[in-house]
Amino acid sequence: MNIRNLSSNKFSYIAIFMVTFILFSGCGNNKTDPNEYSADLIIYGGTSAAVTAAVEAIQSGKTVLVVSPDTHLGGLSSGGLGFTDTGNKSTIGGLSREFYHRVWLHYNDSAAWKWQKHSEYGNKGQGTVAMDGENRTMWIFEPHVAEQVFEDFIAENKITVLRDEWLDRINGLVKENGKIVSFKTLSGKTFSGKMFIDATYEGDLMAVAGVSYHVGREACSVYNETWNGIQAEVFQHGHHFKDKIDPYKTPGKPESGLLYGISPEPIAANCTGDNKIQAYCFRLCMSNHSDNRVPFPKPDNYDPANYELLARVFDAGWREWFGKFDLIPNRKTDTNNHGPFSSDFIGMNYDYPEASYERRKEIIKEHEDYQKGLLYYVANDPRVPQEIRDKMARWGLAKDEFTDNGNWPHQLYIREARRMIGEYVTSENDVLAKREVPEPIGMGSYAMDSHNVQRYVTSEGFVQNEGDIGVPPNAPYAISYGSIIPKREECQNLLVPVCVSSSHIAYGSIRMEPVFMILGQSAAIAACKAIDIDHAVQDIPYKALKEKLMERGQVLNLP
């Protein structure tokens, strides 16, 4: 067509203008703008819960995007926590059980046993066998094996994962009429969806969306509990100072100052709430195989004075240093905190949940330096008993784990951060079966487990730890759907399977990786159901949700 022949027709000018406008304006939509993404379900996080949620969404016929600040998927499950905290394994169903089944399949292959024979490892376990042939599951594994299982889940289901994408916590969220429309990451990408899941350990998306949450320990009176708040002189795991250890740099002289890591703050009354959280650490994968062992590195800012308190514990006769070098396959460990002075960096994480990304990186580095310095100290310092140093010399970091991070875990153990205050708040009354749990979507069974929260000076003038709680339930308990959804007036299309609505002490039981995987899958099932019937997550019929949960193999109750 010759446009010049239409030059006298004003309507043709309008038509040409409209075509041109449409062509150019199309560059801003999801199909042409490389920084704009959309899907039925947007999952923020790279944890084990994020993976199971994504798999469920795909298998339920929905489109999904995983927006992960992490490069490695799986959170703690692939970050060193290979000696799984399980409780009653019969409560673990769905994709969570499938994960442990795939681990079992891996170790059934003789090629998996590179650094030792399977017969040499035996079938060590935690209250049960590690390799359960009858149920075709394995609960103890190496970090790289777990990560590969998660990556297989992603690849098999053709799930798109955008890694190293960090939520813009200042101006990144668009919310209209009580629903999240989209969020932006620091790289400039925008993610739009019908439903959203916050599967991070920190709960950043939840917080930015204006959902209520709590950081720290509630007073016992808030939820009518016994084990919340400050619990001085309660030692249920034995991670306390059993001997009278002087806390001062110069023993007997308070004017000399406190040793590193001891708070000068006086202890408050038991059951008092505070803004403190249980200690973090790295779950270390060590090796005692000479061909797969890397010497413990010495941090640049190493100061042996930081570990003088441990030397005094050794001087008092304590010899349990190797008590939590829990063995995993191939002559490796999942090494956790143990005793009065160990890998938990007590009192040094209080600001982490609300901190900026920059401050969080500093806190993570501080924990890394502390723990590396601790290992170097125990392996080398003459203040450490020779028998401990000699045994420590047989260990090092596992050379074939975390190979892109100096053999150091890529995930700090965020034992708790923010906790949502949602439609239903799980408390110790649910865990201890003091009331009936409404609308269950999964189960927990582990003890209400809190690591130490603070290190202080007693009224007698000695150092002591506080916050070490371990109260087991009498039986497995249900977790309510209301604990993973916000209050209706706060957000109608968000689910939170990790920073769940729970009191501090109840979260001590819920916060286990198998449970996070269960809740991640259940959250996705609920999100898909809400999309199907175009309802808010608070309004979907529980009967229909329960049917789908059961169909997917979730365990909602036990006989």
PEPERA-V264540 format. One record per residue. N is the residue number from 0. RES is the residue in three letters. NEAR is the number of other ideal C-beta (glycine too) atoms within 10 Angstrom. Layout:
n=N res=RES near=NEAR
n=N res=RES near=NEAR
This chain:
n=0 res=MET near=5
n=1 res=ASN near=6
n=2 res=ILE near=9
n=3 res=ARG near=6
n=4 res=ASN near=9
n=5 res=LEU near=14
n=6 res=SER near=10
n=7 res=SER near=8
n=8 res=ASN near=10
n=9 res=LYS near=9
n=10 res=PHE near=8
n=11 res=SER near=14
n=12 res=TYR near=13
n=13 res=ILE near=10
n=14 res=ALA near=12
n=15 res=ILE near=12
n=16 res=PHE near=10
n=17 res=MET near=10
n=18 res=VAL near=10
n=19 res=THR near=10
n=20 res=PHE near=10
n=21 res=ILE near=9
n=22 res=LEU near=9
n=23 res=PHE near=9
n=24 res=SER near=10
n=25 res=GLY near=11
n=26 res=CYS near=9
n=27 res=GLY near=11
n=28 res=ASN near=10
n=29 res=ASN near=13
n=30 res=LYS near=9
n=31 res=THR near=10
n=32 res=ASP near=13
n=33 res=PRO near=8
n=34 res=ASN near=13
n=35 res=GLU near=17
n=36 res=TYR near=20
n=37 res=SER near=16
n=38 res=ALA near=20
n=39 res=ASP near=18
n=40 res=LEU near=28
n=41 res=ILE near=28
n=42 res=ILE near=36
n=43 res=TYR near=27
n=44 res=GLY near=31
n=45 res=GLY near=28
n=46 res=THR near=30
n=47 res=SER near=32
n=48 res=ALA near=33
n=49 res=ALA near=32
n=50 res=VAL near=33
n=51 res=THR near=29
n=52 res=ALA near=30
n=53 res=ALA near=31
n=54 res=VAL near=25
n=55 res=GLU near=26
n=56 res=ALA near=30
n=57 res=ILE near=18
n=58 res=GLN near=15
n=59 res=SER near=19
n=60 res=GLY near=10
n=61 res=LYS near=20
n=62 res=THR near=15
n=63 res=VAL near=26
n=64 res=LEU near=23
n=65 res=VAL near=26
n=66 res=VAL near=27
n=67 res=SER near=24
n=68 res=PRO near=19
n=69 res=ASP near=22
n=70 res=THR near=12
n=71 res=HIS near=21
n=72 res=LEU near=25
n=73 res=GLY near=28
n=74 res=GLY near=29
n=75 res=LEU near=27
n=76 res=SER near=28
n=77 res=SER near=31
n=78 res=GLY near=25
n=79 res=GLY near=30
n=80 res=LEU near=25
n=81 res=GLY near=27
n=82 res=PHE near=22
n=83 res=THR near=26
n=84 res=ASP near=18
n=85 res=THR near=22
n=86 res=GLY near=22
n=87 res=ASN near=18
n=88 res=LYS near=17
n=89 res=SER near=14
n=90 res=THR near=27
n=91 res=ILE near=30
n=92 res=GLY near=20
n=93 res=GLY near=24
n=94 res=LEU near=25
n=95 res=SER near=27
n=96 res=ARG near=22
n=97 res=GLU near=19
n=98 res=PHE near=27
n=99 res=TYR near=26
n=100 res=HIS near=17
n=101 res=ARG near=20
n=102 res=VAL near=27
n=103 res=TRP near=19
n=104 res=LEU near=14
n=105 res=HIS near=19
n=106 res=TYR near=20
n=107 res=ASN near=13
n=108 res=ASP near=9
n=109 res=SER near=9
n=110 res=ALA near=6
n=111 res=ALA near=16
n=112 res=TRP near=15
n=113 res=LYS near=14
n=114 res=TRP near=19
n=115 res=GLN near=14
n=116 res=LYS near=8
n=117 res=HIS near=16
n=118 res=SER near=8
n=119 res=GLU near=11
n=120 res=TYR near=20
n=121 res=GLY near=11
n=122 res=ASN near=14
n=123 res=LYS near=14
n=124 res=GLY near=16
n=125 res=GLN near=14
n=126 res=GLY near=9
n=127 res=THR near=14
n=128 res=VAL near=17
n=129 res=ALA near=23
n=130 res=MET near=22
n=131 res=ASP near=17
n=132 res=GLY near=11
n=133 res=GLU near=6
n=134 res=ASN near=15
n=135 res=ARG near=14
n=136 res=THR near=23
n=137 res=MET near=25
n=138 res=TRP near=23
n=139 res=ILE near=24
n=140 res=PHE near=30
n=141 res=GLU near=26
n=142 res=PRO near=28
n=143 res=HIS near=17
n=144 res=VAL near=20
n=145 res=ALA near=28
n=146 res=GLU near=19
n=147 res=GLN near=16
n=148 res=VAL near=24
n=149 res=PHE near=25
n=150 res=GLU near=16
n=151 res=ASP near=12
n=152 res=PHE near=22
n=153 res=ILE near=17
n=154 res=ALA near=10
n=155 res=GLU near=10
n=156 res=ASN near=15
n=157 res=LYS near=7
n=158 res=ILE near=18
n=159 res=THR near=13
n=160 res=VAL near=21
n=161 res=LEU near=15
n=162 res=ARG near=13
n=163 res=ASP near=12
n=164 res=GLU near=21
n=165 res=TRP near=16
n=166 res=LEU near=24
n=167 res=ASP near=16
n=168 res=ARG near=15
n=169 res=ILE near=10
n=170 res=ASN near=8
n=171 res=GLY near=18
n=172 res=LEU near=19
n=173 res=VAL near=13
n=174 res=LYS near=17
n=175 res=GLU near=8
n=176 res=ASN near=6
n=177 res=GLY near=14
n=178 res=LYS near=17
n=179 res=ILE near=25
n=180 res=VAL near=15
n=181 res=SER near=18
n=182 res=PHE near=25
n=183 res=LYS near=19
n=184 res=THR near=20
n=185 res=LEU near=15
n=186 res=SER near=11
n=187 res=GLY near=10
n=188 res=LYS near=17
n=189 res=THR near=18
n=190 res=PHE near=24
n=191 res=SER near=17
n=192 res=GLY near=25
n=193 res=LYS near=20
n=194 res=MET near=27
n=195 res=PHE near=28
n=196 res=ILE near=32
n=197 res=ASP near=32
n=198 res=ALA near=32
n=199 res=THR near=28
n=200 res=TYR near=26
n=201 res=GLU near=21
n=202 res=GLY near=25
n=203 res=ASP near=24
n=204 res=LEU near=28
n=205 res=MET near=28
n=206 res=ALA near=23
n=207 res=VAL near=20
n=208 res=ALA near=21
n=209 res=GLY near=14
n=210 res=VAL near=23
n=211 res=SER near=15
n=212 res=TYR near=19
n=213 res=HIS near=21
n=214 res=VAL near=19
n=215 res=GLY near=17
n=216 res=ARG near=27
n=217 res=GLU near=21
n=218 res=ALA near=15
n=219 res=CYS near=21
n=220 res=SER near=12
n=221 res=VAL near=17
n=222 res=TYR near=19
n=223 res=ASN near=12
n=224 res=GLU near=23
n=225 res=THR near=13
n=226 res=TRP near=24
n=227 res=ASN near=27
n=228 res=GLY near=24
n=229 res=ILE near=21
n=230 res=GLN near=22
n=231 res=ALA near=17
n=232 res=GLU near=10
n=233 res=VAL near=15
n=234 res=PHE near=19
n=235 res=GLN near=17
n=236 res=HIS near=16
n=237 res=GLY near=13
n=238 res=HIS near=22
n=239 res=HIS near=19
n=240 res=PHE near=22
n=241 res=LYS near=13
n=242 res=ASP near=12
n=243 res=LYS near=12
n=244 res=ILE near=20
n=245 res=ASP near=17
n=246 res=PRO near=24
n=247 res=TYR near=17
n=248 res=LYS near=15
n=249 res=THR near=10
n=250 res=PRO near=11
n=251 res=GLY near=8
n=252 res=LYS near=10
n=253 res=PRO near=14
n=254 res=GLU near=7
n=255 res=SER near=11
n=256 res=GLY near=13
n=257 res=LEU near=17
n=258 res=LEU near=22
n=259 res=TYR near=13
n=260 res=GLY near=19
n=261 res=ILE near=20
n=262 res=SER near=17
n=263 res=PRO near=10
n=264 res=GLU near=12
n=265 res=PRO near=8
n=266 res=ILE near=17
n=267 res=ALA near=15
n=268 res=ALA near=9
n=269 res=ASN near=13
n=270 res=CYS near=18
n=271 res=THR near=17
n=272 res=GLY near=18
n=273 res=ASP near=18
n=274 res=ASN near=12
n=275 res=LYS near=21
n=276 res=ILE near=26
n=277 res=GLN near=24
n=278 res=ALA near=27
n=279 res=TYR near=24
n=280 res=CYS near=24
n=281 res=PHE near=26
n=282 res=ARG near=23
n=283 res=LEU near=25
n=284 res=CYS near=26
n=285 res=MET near=25
n=286 res=SER near=23
n=287 res=ASN near=18
n=288 res=HIS near=18
n=289 res=SER near=9
n=290 res=ASP near=9
n=291 res=ASN near=18
n=292 res=ARG near=20
n=293 res=VAL near=16
n=294 res=PRO near=13
n=295 res=PHE near=23
n=296 res=PRO near=16
n=297 res=LYS near=14
n=298 res=PRO near=17
n=299 res=ASP near=7
n=300 res=ASN near=12
n=301 res=TYR near=16
n=302 res=ASP near=12
n=303 res=PRO near=15
n=304 res=ALA near=10
n=305 res=ASN near=17
n=306 res=TYR near=25
n=307 res=GLU near=18
n=308 res=LEU near=21
n=309 res=LEU near=24
n=310 res=ALA near=20
n=311 res=ARG near=21
n=312 res=VAL near=23
n=313 res=PHE near=17
n=314 res=ASP near=12
n=315 res=ALA near=13
n=316 res=GLY near=9
n=317 res=TRP near=19
n=318 res=ARG near=12
n=319 res=GLU near=12
n=320 res=TRP near=21
n=321 res=PHE near=14
n=322 res=GLY near=13
n=323 res=LYS near=18
n=324 res=PHE near=17
n=325 res=ASP near=17
n=326 res=LEU near=19
n=327 res=ILE near=24
n=328 res=PRO near=25
n=329 res=ASN near=24
n=330 res=ARG near=19
n=331 res=LYS near=30
n=332 res=THR near=22
n=333 res=ASP near=22
n=334 res=THR near=24
n=335 res=ASN near=22
n=336 res=ASN near=23
n=337 res=HIS near=19
n=338 res=GLY near=22
n=339 res=PRO near=26
n=340 res=PHE near=26
n=341 res=SER near=24
n=342 res=SER near=22
n=343 res=ASP near=29
n=344 res=PHE near=22
n=345 res=ILE near=27
n=346 res=GLY near=21
n=347 res=MET near=15
n=348 res=ASN near=27
n=349 res=TYR near=17
n=350 res=ASP near=15
n=351 res=TYR near=22
n=352 res=PRO near=24
n=353 res=GLU near=16
n=354 res=ALA near=16
n=355 res=SER near=11
n=356 res=TYR near=13
n=357 res=GLU near=7
n=358 res=ARG near=12
n=359 res=ARG near=19
n=360 res=LYS near=11
n=361 res=GLU near=14
n=362 res=ILE near=18
n=363 res=ILE near=18
n=364 res=LYS near=13
n=365 res=GLU near=14
n=366 res=HIS near=22
n=367 res=GLU near=18
n=368 res=ASP near=17
n=369 res=TYR near=21
n=370 res=GLN near=25
n=371 res=LYS near=22
n=372 res=GLY near=20
n=373 res=LEU near=21
n=374 res=LEU near=22
n=375 res=TYR near=19
n=376 res=TYR near=23
n=377 res=VAL near=23
n=378 res=ALA near=20
n=379 res=ASN near=16
n=380 res=ASP near=14
n=381 res=PRO near=9
n=382 res=ARG near=15
n=383 res=VAL near=19
n=384 res=PRO near=17
n=385 res=GLN near=8
n=386 res=GLU near=10
n=387 res=ILE near=16
n=388 res=ARG near=16
n=389 res=ASP near=10
n=390 res=LYS near=16
n=391 res=MET near=20
n=392 res=ALA near=13
n=393 res=ARG near=13
n=394 res=TRP near=23
n=395 res=GLY near=21
n=396 res=LEU near=23
n=397 res=ALA near=28
n=398 res=LYS near=14
n=399 res=ASP near=19
n=400 res=GLU near=25
n=401 res=PHE near=23
n=402 res=THR near=10
n=403 res=ASP near=8
n=404 res=ASN near=13
n=405 res=GLY near=11
n=406 res=ASN near=20
n=407 res=TRP near=17
n=408 res=PRO near=24
n=409 res=HIS near=19
n=410 res=GLN near=24
n=411 res=LEU near=24
n=412 res=TYR near=23
n=413 res=ILE near=22
n=414 res=ARG near=20
n=415 res=GLU near=24
n=416 res=ALA near=23
n=417 res=ARG near=25
n=418 res=ARG near=30
n=419 res=MET near=27
n=420 res=ILE near=17
n=421 res=GLY near=30
n=422 res=GLU near=20
n=423 res=TYR near=21
n=424 res=VAL near=22
n=425 res=THR near=27
n=426 res=SER near=24
n=427 res=GLU near=24
n=428 res=ASN near=18
n=429 res=ASP near=28
n=430 res=VAL near=32
n=431 res=LEU near=20
n=432 res=ALA near=14
n=433 res=LYS near=11
n=434 res=ARG near=10
n=435 res=GLU near=9
n=436 res=VAL near=22
n=437 res=PRO near=13
n=438 res=GLU near=17
n=439 res=PRO near=22
n=440 res=ILE near=26
n=441 res=GLY near=31
n=442 res=MET near=24
n=443 res=GLY near=26
n=444 res=SER near=22
n=445 res=TYR near=22
n=446 res=ALA near=18
n=447 res=MET near=26
n=448 res=ASP near=21
n=449 res=SER near=28
n=450 res=HIS near=25
n=451 res=ASN near=23
n=452 res=VAL near=25
n=453 res=GLN near=22
n=454 res=ARG near=25
n=455 res=TYR near=20
n=456 res=VAL near=20
n=457 res=THR near=15
n=458 res=SER near=7
n=459 res=GLU near=7
n=460 res=GLY near=12
n=461 res=PHE near=13
n=462 res=VAL near=25
n=463 res=GLN near=22
n=464 res=ASN near=24
n=465 res=GLU near=25
n=466 res=GLY near=27
n=467 res=ASP near=22
n=468 res=ILE near=23
n=469 res=GLY near=19
n=470 res=VAL near=18
n=471 res=PRO near=15
n=472 res=PRO near=19
n=473 res=ASN near=8
n=474 res=ALA near=12
n=475 res=PRO near=19
n=476 res=TYR near=24
n=477 res=ALA near=23
n=478 res=ILE near=30
n=479 res=SER near=23
n=480 res=TYR near=28
n=481 res=GLY near=20
n=482 res=SER near=28
n=483 res=ILE near=31
n=484 res=ILE near=30
n=485 res=PRO near=28
n=486 res=LYS near=17
n=487 res=ARG near=14
n=488 res=GLU near=8
n=489 res=GLU near=20
n=490 res=CYS near=26
n=491 res=GLN near=20
n=492 res=ASN near=26
n=493 res=LEU near=29
n=494 res=LEU near=30
n=495 res=VAL near=30
n=496 res=PRO near=32
n=497 res=VAL near=31
n=498 res=CYS near=31
n=499 res=VAL near=28
n=500 res=SER near=27
n=501 res=SER near=30
n=502 res=SER near=28
n=503 res=HIS near=31
n=504 res=ILE near=25
n=505 res=ALA near=29
n=506 res=TYR near=24
n=507 res=GLY near=26
n=508 res=SER near=29
n=509 res=ILE near=26
n=510 res=ARG near=26
n=511 res=MET near=22
n=512 res=GLU near=23
n=513 res=PRO near=26
n=514 res=VAL near=28
n=515 res=PHE near=27
n=516 res=MET near=32
n=517 res=ILE near=31
n=518 res=LEU near=29
n=519 res=GLY near=32
n=520 res=GLN near=31
n=521 res=SER near=31
n=522 res=ALA near=34
n=523 res=ALA near=32
n=524 res=ILE near=26
n=525 res=ALA near=25
n=526 res=ALA near=30
n=527 res=CYS near=23
n=528 res=LYS near=20
n=529 res=ALA near=23
n=530 res=ILE near=21
n=531 res=ASP near=15
n=532 res=ILE near=10
n=533 res=ASP near=8
n=534 res=HIS near=14
n=535 res=ALA near=15
n=536 res=VAL near=25
n=537 res=GLN near=19
n=538 res=ASP near=11
n=539 res=ILE near=22
n=540 res=PRO near=11
n=541 res=TYR near=14
n=542 res=LYS near=8
n=543 res=ALA near=12
n=544 res=LEU near=19
n=545 res=LYS near=17
n=546 res=GLU near=12
n=547 res=LYS near=18
n=548 res=LEU near=25
n=549 res=MET near=13
n=550 res=GLU near=10
n=551 res=ARG near=17
n=552 res=GLY near=14
n=553 res=GLN near=25
n=554 res=VAL near=21
n=555 res=LEU near=18
n=556 res=ASN near=11
n=557 res=LEU near=13
n=558 res=PRO near=3
